[in-house]
Amino acid sequence: MLPTFFFQNTDQFYTCQPFGSPNIELINEFNNNATSRGNEEFCDPASTCATLSDSVSRLVYDGITNGFLTFTRYLSDIWIAWPVLLVAGVVIPLILSILWIIIMRYSIGFFSWLILVAVNAFNIGITLFFFVKAGYIGASPIYSGSDTSLLPGDLDATGTNESVLLGFGIVAAVVTVFFLILTLLMIRRVRIAVNVIKVATQSINQHPLLLGWPLVPFFMFIVLAAFWLAFGIYVVSSGEVEQEKLPENGGNCIIIEQFASNPNCGDNEQCQCGYTYVFDKGLVYLIIYYFFGFLWTSQFIIALSVFVIASTVAMFYWAGGERARQPKDPIRTGFKRSLTYHAGSLALGSLIVALIVFVRMLLRYMEQRLKAWKTSNPAAQWLICCVDCCLWLLQKFVEFTNRNVYIVISVDGVSYIRAALQALRIIVSNVLRVAAVNIIGDAFLLIGKVAVAAFSGFVAFLILQNSSYTQGSNQISSPILPVVAVILAAFAIASIFMAVVEMAIDTIMLCYCMDCEENGGTATCAPKLLLDSLQEAEKYAAEREGKAASQGSGFSAST
């Protein structure tokens, strides 16, 4: 055993470890005592002690930086810093999310224009950057990383990079022009979009329990996951245990211990490769059926949650924002309607999404099996990747459509198919209004999520820098993992709140479009805040038309 007291000791993650240069004075004293008794010296202070010290330090370093030990320390940090996670990862995000919703109501007008200007400025900046680096603007082309002055032009890496950057610049220019045109077309609709978002936050302020509604589907998911896990363990453990035979081609096989070998084999024989679970076809079909049932049920819970929010906000809209004209408990009323009258429509919508997710899971399974069989077929992998990408796009489209379908169902009470056709028709005929609301609303909600997560992480970092967590019994090895856990938890909590706001915005927007469609292009049932903005917009449009008419009549008279 190596006597560690011959080396300087340091505190390495709460333990005293030999780390650093040797203690020459102590080694000389030990060597003198050893030689006086006829024993060998421990090491030569002039040569071997330094090498030995370096080896010990490297050995200690490798030990304390081991991946498993590092992961264990990080888990210990989470356990020690749980009060920080509770305060900075739960309480602060809850408060900040509610504050952000209040800020949205009173400052969305200013931020909406700021967002539009920032998006277009960013697109213009990216476009100019690509053209500058491609050498078409200014004299700052990208450097290829090597001296190509003596190479022929067709072998110049810089030219290749410039061609690629030129292509990116052209694409960025097209996107920039598209957004500029879209912004110009949406200018007259931004005011309506801003007031739609204000009305959505007003509906949440009138029904604050909507912010707590996501807890209900959350507990539903917990019950579903517990049932799925318990029954899944039971089903998977129902297989038969059989011996695995040796590969005929002499491939790799696990080492068979004496207790696991085939009793019919000789002492020097290895007749099987251990044991494995084997499922008959009926059990395999049961597992597939059970897994699909989990996907379908989880999507149904999501549909139920979306419908209740849409129903509550739709009642607010069609009542003109007046609390007296709404049911006493609109959330409970929406939940009752969803299960009593519209469970079939919700089940159909969730079934479509579940089928798409299930097919994507099968593709992932096929891809993993191909890798396990070591059959590298680039064409098959490319085909699976393309199909999976198309299915992902289809899934996002169906999820977006379902949100609007549930809004239409909550308003008109029609079937899923009729609601889908009606929702798509309304969105297509009001695409610029919907685009304005989505761009402004989604950007503001994303900023809110990032701001809440970043501020919560910053607060957690400041708390963990306190002496109570840098020394003593509650000392942590690193603030990294607790801060990351706080950021993820804060982002998740903020996303739950913002999802309610996002659904409220979509509901108000679609109800407004349906109101205009049913009343000859003018919304008559909207809340007062939205009606006031519409009247101002109509007054502004009439003034502009009057000015244009007067200018036109003056021009004709002069001619």
C-alpha positions in Angstrom: 0.0 0.0 0.0 1.4 3.4 -0.9 1.9 5.8 2.1 0.0 8.8 1.0 1.4 11.1 3.8 4.6 11.4 1.7 2.6 13.7 -0.7 0.8 16.9 -0.2 -2.9 16.3 0.4 -5.8 18.4 -1.0 -9.5 18.4 -0.6 -10.9 16.6 -3.7 -14.7 16.4 -3.5 -14.9 16.3 0.3 -12.1 13.6 0.6 -8.4 14.1 1.4 -6.4 12.9 -1.5 -2.6 12.8 -2.3 -2.3 15.4 -5.1 0.8 17.5 -6.0 4.5 17.6 -5.2 6.1 15.2 -2.7 6.9 16.2 0.9 10.7 16.2 0.5 11.4 16.9 4.2 9.3 14.0 5.4 10.7 11.6 2.7 14.4 12.5 3.7 13.6 11.8 7.3 12.0 8.4 6.3 14.9 7.5 4.1 17.4 8.3 6.9 15.6 6.1 9.3 15.2 3.3 6.7 18.9 3.3 5.7 20.0 3.3 9.4 18.0 0.1 9.9 19.3 -1.5 6.7 16.1 -1.0 4.7 15.7 0.6 1.2 14.9 4.2 0.6 11.3 5.1 -0.3 12.4 7.1 -3.3 15.2 9.4 -4.4 14.1 13.0 -3.8 16.3 14.2 -6.7 14.7 11.9 -9.4 12.2 9.1 -8.7 10.1 11.0 -6.1 8.9 13.5 -8.7 8.0 10.8 -11.2 6.1 8.8 -8.5 4.3 12.0 -7.4 3.2 12.6 -11.0 1.9 9.0 -11.3 0.0 9.2 -8.0 -1.6 12.6 -9.0 -2.6 11.2 -12.4 -4.0 8.0 -10.7 -6.0 10.1 -8.2 -7.3 12.4 -11.0 -8.4 9.5 -13.2 -10.3 8.1 -10.2 -12.1 11.3 -9.1 -13.0 12.2 -12.7 -14.4 8.7 -13.5 -17.8 9.0 -15.4 -19.8 7.0 -12.8 -18.4 8.8 -9.9 -19.0 12.2 -11.6 -22.6 11.2 -12.3 -23.0 10.1 -8.7 -21.7 13.4 -7.4 -24.1 15.2 -9.7 -27.0 13.2 -8.4 -25.8 14.0 -4.9 -25.8 17.7 -5.8 -29.4 17.5 -6.9 -30.3 15.8 -3.6 -28.5 18.4 -1.5 -29.8 21.4 -3.5 -33.5 20.3 -3.5 -34.6 23.5 -1.7 -33.0 25.5 -4.6 -34.9 23.4 -7.1 -38.1 23.9 -5.3 -37.7 27.7 -5.0 -35.9 28.5 -8.3 -37.4 25.7 -10.4 -41.0 25.8 -9.2 -42.0 28.8 -7.2 -40.2 31.5 -9.2 -41.3 30.1 -12.7 -44.9 30.1 -11.4 -44.7 33.8 -10.4 -42.8 34.9 -13.5 -45.2 33.1 -15.8 -48.2 34.8 -14.3 -46.4 38.2 -14.5 -45.5 37.5 -18.1 -49.2 36.9 -19.0 -50.0 40.3 -17.3 -47.2 42.0 -19.3 -48.6 40.5 -22.5 -52.0 42.1 -21.8 -50.6 45.6 -21.3 -47.5 45.8 -23.5 -48.2 43.5 -26.4 -48.9 46.5 -28.7 -45.4 47.9 -28.3 -43.7 44.5 -28.5 -45.7 43.4 -31.5 -44.1 46.1 -33.7 -40.8 45.5 -32.1 -41.0 41.8 -33.0 -41.9 42.5 -36.6 -39.0 45.0 -36.9 -36.6 42.6 -35.2 -37.6 39.7 -37.4 -37.1 41.6 -40.6 -33.8 43.2 -39.4 -32.5 39.8 -38.5 -33.4 38.4 -41.9 -31.7 41.4 -43.7 -28.6 41.0 -41.5 -28.3 37.3 -42.2 -28.7 38.0 -46.0 -26.0 40.7 -46.0 -23.7 38.5 -43.9 -23.8 35.7 -46.4 -23.2 38.0 -49.4 -20.3 39.7 -47.6 -18.7 36.4 -46.8 -19.3 35.2 -50.3 -17.3 38.2 -51.5 -20.1 40.0 -53.3 -20.4 42.9 -50.9 -17.3 44.5 -49.5 -13.9 42.7 -49.3 -14.3 40.2 -46.5 -14.6 36.7 -48.1 -14.5 33.6 -46.0 -11.1 32.1 -45.4 -10.7 28.4 -46.3 -8.1 27.7 -43.7 -5.1 27.1 -46.1 -2.9 29.1 -48.5 -4.3 28.5 -51.9 -2.4 31.2 -53.8 -0.2 28.6 -55.7 -3.2 26.3 -56.5 -5.2 26.3 -59.7 -8.5 28.1 -59.5 -10.6 24.9 -59.7 -8.7 23.5 -56.6 -9.2 26.7 -54.5 -11.3 25.8 -51.4 -12.2 29.4 -50.9 -14.1 29.5 -54.2 -16.1 26.4 -53.2 -16.9 28.0 -49.8 -18.0 31.2 -51.6 -20.3 29.3 -53.9 -21.9 27.6 -51.0 -22.3 30.9 -49.1 -23.7 32.5 -52.3 -26.4 29.8 -52.4 -27.2 30.4 -48.7 -27.4 34.2 -49.5 -29.8 33.7 -52.3 -32.1 31.5 -50.1 -31.9 34.1 -47.3 -32.7 36.9 -49.7 -35.8 35.1 -50.9 -36.9 34.5 -47.3 -36.2 38.1 -46.4 -38.3 39.4 -49.4 -41.1 37.0 -48.4 -41.2 38.3 -44.8 -41.0 41.9 -46.0 -44.0 41.4 -48.3 -45.8 39.5 -45.6 -45.2 42.3 -43.1 -46.5 45.0 -45.5 -49.6 42.9 -46.0 -50.1 42.4 -42.3 -49.7 46.0 -41.2 -53.4 46.7 -41.2 -54.0 43.4 -39.4 -51.4 43.8 -36.6 -53.8 46.0 -34.6 -56.5 43.3 -34.7 -53.9 40.7 -33.9 -52.7 42.7 -30.9 -56.3 43.1 -29.5 -57.0 39.4 -30.1 -54.1 38.6 -27.9 -55.2 41.2 -25.3 -58.7 39.6 -25.3 -57.2 36.1 -24.9 -55.3 37.2 -21.8 -58.4 39.0 -20.6 -60.3 35.7 -20.8 -57.6 34.0 -18.6 -57.8 36.9 -16.1 -61.6 36.4 -15.9 -61.1 32.6 -15.5 -57.8 32.2 -13.6 -58.5 28.5 -12.8 -57.7 27.9 -16.5 -54.0 28.3 -15.5 -54.4 25.4 -13.1 -56.4 23.2 -15.5 -53.2 21.5 -17.0 -52.8 19.8 -13.6 -55.9 17.7 -14.3 -54.5 16.1 -17.5 -51.1 15.9 -15.8 -52.6 13.6 -13.0 -54.4 11.7 -15.7 -51.1 11.0 -17.4 -49.6 9.8 -14.1 -52.4 7.3 -13.6 -52.1 6.2 -17.2 -48.3 5.8 -16.9 -48.6 3.8 -13.7 -51.2 1.5 -15.2 -49.2 1.1 -18.4 -46.0 0.3 -16.4 -47.6 -2.2 -14.1 -49.5 -4.0 -16.8 -46.5 -3.8 -19.2 -44.3 -5.5 -16.6 -46.9 -8.3 -16.2 -47.2 -8.8 -20.0 -43.5 -8.8 -20.7 -42.7 -11.2 -17.9 -45.3 -13.7 -19.4 -42.8 -15.0 -22.0 -41.2 -18.4 -21.9 -37.5 -18.7 -20.9 -35.6 -20.7 -23.5 -31.9 -21.4 -24.2 -30.2 -19.5 -26.9 -28.3 -21.8 -29.3 -24.8 -21.2 -30.4 -24.4 -19.4 -33.7 -23.9 -21.8 -36.6 -21.2 -19.6 -38.0 -19.2 -19.6 -34.8 -20.1 -16.0 -33.9 -19.7 -14.3 -30.6 -21.4 -16.0 -27.6 -21.6 -15.0 -23.9 -19.4 -16.9 -21.5 -21.4 -19.8 -20.0 -20.9 -20.2 -16.4 -21.2 -23.7 -14.8 -24.6 -22.9 -13.3 -26.0 -21.7 -16.6 -24.8 -24.4 -18.9 -26.9 -27.1 -20.5 -26.9 -30.2 -18.3 -26.9 -32.5 -21.4 -23.5 -31.1 -22.5 -20.2 -32.4 -21.6 -17.8 -30.7 -19.2 -15.8 -29.1 -22.1 -18.8 -28.4 -24.3 -20.7 -25.2 -24.8 -24.0 -26.1 -26.3 -26.0 -22.9 -25.8 -25.6 -19.1 -25.4 -27.5 -18.5 -22.1 -31.2 -17.8 -21.8 -33.7 -15.4 -23.3 -37.4 -14.6 -23.2 -39.5 -15.9 -26.1 -43.0 -14.6 -26.8 -45.6 -16.4 -28.9 -47.5 -14.5 -31.6 -50.5 -13.9 -29.4 -48.4 -12.3 -26.7 -46.6 -10.2 -29.3 -49.9 -9.0 -30.6 -51.1 -8.2 -27.1 -48.0 -6.1 -26.5 -48.6 -4.2 -29.7 -52.2 -3.7 -28.9 -51.4 -2.5 -25.4 -48.8 -0.1 -26.6 -51.1 1.4 -29.2 -53.8 1.8 -26.5 -51.3 3.8 -24.5 -50.6 6.1 -27.4 -54.3 6.6 -28.2 -55.3 7.2 -24.6 -52.5 9.8 -24.1 -53.6 11.6 -27.2 -57.2 11.5 -26.0 -56.1 13.2 -22.7 -54.4 15.9 -24.7 -57.5 16.4 -26.9 -59.7 16.6 -23.7 -57.4 19.2 -22.2 -57.4 21.3 -25.4 -61.2 21.1 -25.8 -61.9 22.3 -22.2 -59.7 25.4 -22.7 -61.2 26.1 -26.1 -64.8 25.7 -24.7 -64.1 28.0 -21.8 -62.6 30.8 -23.9 -65.3 30.4 -26.6 -68.0 30.9 -24.0 -66.2 34.1 -22.9 -66.0 35.4 -26.6 -69.6 34.7 -27.5 -70.8 36.2 -24.3 -69.1 39.4 -25.3 -66.7 39.1 -22.4 -69.6 39.6 -19.9 -69.3 37.3 -16.9 -73.0 37.4 -16.2 -73.8 35.8 -19.6 -71.5 32.9 -19.1 -72.1 29.6 -17.1 -71.3 29.7 -13.4 -68.4 27.3 -13.8 -67.4 27.3 -17.5 -64.5 24.9 -17.0 -66.7 22.2 -15.4 -69.3 22.9 -18.1 -66.7 22.4 -20.9 -65.4 19.2 -19.2 -69.0 17.8 -19.0 -69.7 18.7 -22.6 -66.5 17.0 -23.8 -67.4 13.6 -22.2 -71.2 13.8 -22.7 -71.5 15.1 -26.3 -68.1 15.1 -28.0 -66.1 12.1 -26.7 -66.4 10.4 -30.1 -65.0 13.4 -32.0 -62.1 13.7 -29.5 -61.5 10.0 -29.8 -61.4 10.2 -33.6 -59.0 13.1 -33.6 -56.7 11.5 -31.1 -56.9 8.2 -33.1 -55.5 9.8 -36.2 -52.5 11.3 -34.3 -51.9 8.0 -32.5 -51.8 6.1 -35.8 -49.2 8.5 -37.2 -47.1 8.2 -34.1 -47.4 4.4 -34.1 -46.2 4.2 -37.7 -43.3 6.4 -36.9 -42.4 4.1 -33.9 -42.5 1.1 -36.3 -40.1 2.9 -38.7 -37.7 3.6 -35.8 -37.9 -0.1 -34.8 -37.2 -1.2 -38.3 -34.2 1.2 -38.4 -32.8 -0.3 -35.2 -33.3 -3.8 -36.4 -31.3 -3.0 -39.6 -28.5 -1.7 -37.4 -28.7 -4.8 -35.2 -28.5 -7.0 -38.3 -25.5 -5.0 -39.5 -27.0 -4.7 -43.0 -25.9 -1.2 -44.1 -28.3 -0.4 -46.9 -28.1 3.4 -47.6 -31.1 3.3 -49.8 -33.3 1.7 -47.1 -32.1 4.1 -44.4 -32.6 7.1 -46.7 -36.2 5.9 -47.5 -37.0 5.4 -43.8 -35.6 8.8 -43.0 -37.7 10.5 -45.8 -40.9 8.6 -44.8 -40.4 9.5 -41.1 -39.8 13.2 -42.0 -43.1 13.2 -44.1 -45.0 11.6 -41.3 -43.6 14.1 -38.8 -44.9 16.9 -41.0 -48.2 15.1 -41.3 -48.4 14.7 -37.5 -47.7 18.5 -37.0 -50.4 19.4 -39.6 -53.0 17.0 -38.0 -52.2 18.4 -34.5 -52.6 22.0 -35.7 -55.8 21.0 -37.5 -57.2 19.2 -34.4 -56.7 22.3 -32.2 -58.9 24.3 -34.6 -61.3 21.4 -35.0 -61.9 21.2 -31.3 -62.6 25.0 -31.2 -65.2 24.7 -34.0 -66.8 21.7 -32.2 -66.9 23.7 -28.9 -68.8 26.5 -30.7 -71.1 24.7 -33.2 -71.2 21.2 -31.7 -70.8 19.5 -35.2 -69.0 16.3 -36.0 -65.3 15.9 -36.4 -65.3 15.7 -40.2 -67.6 18.8 -40.6 -65.6 20.7 -38.1 -62.3 19.9 -39.9 -63.6 21.1 -43.2 -65.0 24.2 -41.6 -61.8 25.0 -39.7 -59.6 24.6 -42.8 -61.9 26.8 -44.9 -61.9 29.5 -42.2 -58.1 29.4 -41.8 -57.5 29.5 -45.6 -59.9 32.5 -46.1 -58.3 34.4 -43.2 -54.7 33.3 -43.6 -53.1 36.8 -43.2 -55.1 37.4 -39.9 -54.1 34.0 -38.6 -50.4 34.5 -39.7 -50.3 37.9 -37.9 -51.7 36.5 -34.7 -49.4 33.4 -34.8 -46.2 35.3 -35.5 -46.8 37.9 -32.8 -48.2 35.5 -30.2 -45.8 32.7 -30.7 -42.8 35.1 -30.7 -44.0 36.7 -27.5 -44.7 33.4 -25.8 -41.3 32.0 -26.8 -39.6 35.0 -25.4 -41.5 34.5 -22.2 -40.5 30.9 -21.9 -36.8 31.7 -22.5 -36.9 34.7 -20.1 -38.5 32.7 -17.3 -36.1 29.8 -17.7 -33.0 32.0 -17.9 -33.9 34.2 -14.9 -34.8 31.1 -12.8 -31.4 29.5 -13.7 -29.6 32.7 -12.9 -31.3 32.9 -9.5 -30.4 29.2 -8.8 -26.8 29.9 -9.7 -26.7 32.9 -7.3 -28.2 30.8 -4.5 -25.7 28.0 -5.1 -22.8 30.4 -4.9 -23.8 31.1 -1.3 -21.5 29.9 1.4 -24.1 27.4 2.6 -23.5 25.4 -0.6 -19.8 26.1 -1.2 -18.6 24.8 2.2 -19.8 22.7 5.1 -22.0 19.6 5.1 -24.2 21.0 2.2 -21.3 21.6 -0.1 -21.9 20.6 -3.7 -19.3 19.5 -6.2 -20.6 21.7 -9.1 -23.6 24.0 -9.6 -24.0 22.8 -13.2 -26.5 20.0 -12.9 -28.8 21.8 -10.4 -28.8 24.9 -12.5 -29.6 22.8 -15.7 -32.4 21.0 -13.8 -33.8 24.4 -12.7 -33.7 25.7 -16.2 -35.5 22.6 -17.6 -38.1 22.7 -14.9 -38.7 26.4 -15.3 -39.0 26.0 -19.1 -41.5 23.2 -18.7 -43.6 25.1 -16.2 -43.6 28.2 -18.3 -44.5 26.1 -21.4 -47.6 24.8 -19.5 -48.8 28.3 -18.7 -48.0 29.6 -22.2 -49.8 26.6 -23.8 -53.0 27.8 -22.1 -52.4 31.3 -23.4 -51.6 30.0 -26.9 -54.8 27.9 -26.9 -56.8 31.0 -25.7 -55.3 33.1 -28.5 -56.2 30.5 -31.2 -59.7 30.2 -29.8 -60.3 34.0 -29.8 -58.9 34.3 -33.3 -61.0 31.5 -34.8 -64.1 32.7 -33.0 -63.5 36.2 -34.4 -63.2 34.8 -37.9 -66.4 32.7 -37.4 -68.2 35.8 -36.1 -67.2 37.8 -39.2 -68.3 35.0 -41.5 -71.7 34.7 -39.9 -72.4 38.4 -39.8 -71.4 39.6 -43.2 -67.8 40.4 -42.5 -68.4 42.3 -39.2 -67.8 40.8 -35.8 -70.9 41.6 -33.6 -70.4 39.3 -30.7 -66.8 40.1 -29.8 -65.8 41.5 -26.4 -65.8 45.2 -26.1 -62.0 45.6 -26.3 -61.9 43.8 -29.7 -65.0 45.7 -30.9 -63.4 49.1 -30.1 -60.3 48.2 -32.0 -62.4 47.1 -35.0 -64.4 50.3 -35.0 -61.2 52.3 -34.9 -59.8 50.2 -37.8 -63.0 50.7 -39.9 -62.9 54.5 -39.1 -59.3 54.7 -40.2 -60.0 52.8 -43.4 -63.0 55.0 -44.2 -60.9 58.1 -43.7 -58.3 56.8 -46.1 -60.9 55.9 -48.7 -62.4 59.4 -48.3 -59.0 61.1 -48.8 -58.3 58.9 -51.8 -61.8 59.7 -53.3 -61.3 63.5 -52.7 -57.9 63.4 -54.3 -59.3 61.5 -57.3 -62.2 64.0 -57.8 -59.8 67.0 -57.5 -57.5 65.5 -60.2 -60.4 64.9 -62.6 -61.7 68.4 -62.1 -58.3 69.9 -62.8 -58.1 67.9 -66.0 
